């Protein structure tokens, strides 16, 4: 019985090997062409990454360094315009975003949006800030709040409140008190006093060490006195 099983296994192995040999005989050329094509694609991708993509990324990041420096030094509209548009010698965020996209880093849209906001170009600022999709929680929340600020300046308070609430939900960070206060003030503007009160109380209860907590009692008292 054991001998029969052994013979059956041996025959099965022989049959499998035979079928494999037959397959390679019939499809050998096709397999060789496929393998060659795969290797060629790999070589092309490697060359593109090594000699096109990486140098472009390095170039983009070099331009970003200058633009970020101008951004950090900006103290007025002239400074933000320099950071956004460049000066002919170095690029600004606007041109970097157009020429390099996210090769310069995802923050390019954030910086461009903040510059546009400070230049009072609110619709353009919103476009850039919505395009920012970085994973930095602090910048992500700041971008959402800045969109809210844009809508406040455009006097679209309903939209502003929506974006401040998104900023609050985006992450628990050191600016949360600021976003809560902004949301509360806009809610009051819309006549939503109960919602405003909830924002103010959250500042007092959950972020007692933030700057906004030192003055939030006056906002709470103002609503409770109504």
Residue, then its C-alpha position, 0 to 999 in steps of 0.5 A: x500500500x505504501x509502495x503504491x502511494x509512493x509510486x502515485x506521488x512519483x508519477x504526479x511529480x513527473x507529470x507536473x515537471x513534464x507539464x512545466x517543461x511543456x509550458x516553458x517550451x510553448x511560451x518561452x519566447x513570450x516569457x522572455x519578452x515579458x521579462x525583458x519588458x519588465x526590466x526595461x520599465x524598471x530601468x526607465x523608472x529608476x532613471x526618471x527617479x534618479x535623474x529627473x525626479x530627485x533633482x527636481x525635488x532638490x531644486x524645488x526645496x531650494x527655492x522653498x527655502x528662500x521663499x520661507x525665509x521671506x515669509x518669516x521676515x514678512x512684517x507687512x503687505x510688502x513682505x508677504x508680496x515678496x514671499x508670494x511673488x518673489x523678486x526676479x532672483x528667487x521664486x515666490x510661493x505662487x510660482x513654486x506651486x505652479x512649477x513644482x507642485x508638491x515636489x516643493x513640499x505640501x506646505x507650499x499651498x499653506x504658505x501661499x494661502x496665508x500670503x494671499x490672506x495677508x494681501x486681502x486676496x481672500x478668494x485666492x487664499x481660500x483656493x490655496x488653503x483648501x489645496x493644502x493636504x499635509x499631515x501636520x495637525x497644527x498646520x492643517x488646523x491653522x489652514x482651516x481656521x485661516x479659511x474661516x478668517x477669509x470668510x469673516x473678512x468677506x462677511x460670510x459668517x455662516x461659512x466662517x463658522x463652519x470652517x472654525x468648527x472644522x479647525x476645532x475638530x482637526x486636532x487638540x493643539x495649542x491654538x484650539x483656544x483661539x479657534x474656539x474664541x473665533x467660533x464663539x464670536x462668529x456664532x454670536x454674530x449669527x445670533x446663535x448665543x447658546x452655541x457661542x456660550x458652549x465654545x466659550x465654556x469649552x475654552x474655560x474648562x478644557x484650555x484654562x492655560x491658553x491666552x483666550x481663557x484669561x478674557x473668556x469670562x467677559x464673553x460668558x457674562x455678556x451672553x448670560x446677561x442677555 
